[in-house]
Amino acid sequence: MTLSRVPLIRPPVAFDDVEESLRAVFESGIFTRGEYVENFRAEVAKATTATYAHLTTSATTALSAALRVLGIRPGDEVAVADFSFPATSNAVEEVGATPVFVDVSPETFNMRIDALEAAISDRTRAVIFVSTFGNPTGLHAIRDLCRGKGLPIIDDAACAIGSHERGARSGKIADLSCFSFHPRKVITTGEGGAITTERKEWSDRLGRMLNHGAVVENGRWEFVEPGTNLRLTEFQAAIGIHQLRRLDAIVAERNRIAGEYRKALAPLGFRAQTYASDAGGNSQSVVFRVPEPGMRDRLIAHLKGAKIESTLGTYCLSGTAFNRKRYGKVCPNAESLEKETITLPCYEGMPLDRVLSGIQSFF
Ligand SMILES: Cc1ncc(COP(=O)(O)O)c(C=O)c1O
């Protein structure tokens, strides 16, 4: 019998789930800026409990839009959590500012507050916290520190739809929060993103910026400032809505699978990402530190031989080829996490026993 491949993730939506909606989009002839986009935007606001939500083409474009709304420009520094996908610091480069990398906790994988305090200079204009793999632990504490210093905070919540800390949903905690709907995320539209805020002024500015700086005045478009096109299509929105309406069930199942992994792998010496007792994640990625340094790549290769997909956790941003050459200071915890973490498959209906046997057979 040939074994089928176990992918890292499978989108929580099937063609049958959305066939009717997609047919309705085709039949309407409205492929953009229609009712599905508007409903999806409203569902994002509902799921995050945010007052204002806007859709974007990705989390990367959401992050650079957030930085533009804050007026970040060349010469400014933006403190950035160092364990993340390069999109986080690329967004800072995109607006011409300088990322200052802040080391993370080896337990929660999130920005350390003491390291942030040490990184803040008189050129710091904003902070990007990353809710790593959907874990918002520490976000309130860092937000409060930022408020005390008059610095705006962005939550790179690319992975964090459906997560919460201290009773507040991701999307409602930071000044601006940026989400991703890439296929590796909990909800996917193929590509796509969203940005949420509580501030009307920023929301109004975002609304214009995402659509060429346009507002409707006296029944016609007025282009009141420069902007761009970060719009999603009706097809993407139709796919996203279906999943977002099931968000709580999707998150509950992912967290259940993550719990099973923890139970089975702790005795082998795997260390899971930790959460504060008042924080809850969505297990966007199930990531462990391997029992011994140097074991990770061999384990990934072993699992590949068993047709099980796995990958590294994420990247040490200060250690990428570009940043190492340009800024020359690598954060040690993020550097070890990049080398020692593994992401394991997690999705509804996955063959967990097969993945666990694959891991156990490595030892
Ligand atoms: C923490 C983080 N930020 C930003 C991004 C970029 O998301 P997108 O692909 O939607 O631009 C990712 C994607 O992996 C991510 O993990």
The ligand as an ORCA input file, in Angstrom:
! r2SCAN-3c Opt
* xyz 0 1
  C       4.215     36.744     11.410
  C       3.919     36.969      9.951
  N       3.788     38.214      9.498
  C       3.491     38.470      8.196
  C       3.327     37.441      7.305
  C       3.011     37.761      5.875
  O       1.720     37.346      5.545
  P       1.208     37.451      4.033
  O       1.729     36.244      3.314
  O      -0.275     37.472      4.131
  O       1.763     38.708      3.473
  C       3.463     36.121      7.726
  C       3.311     35.020      6.765
  O       3.797     33.941      6.942
  C       3.759     35.876      9.089
  O       3.893     34.623      9.557
*
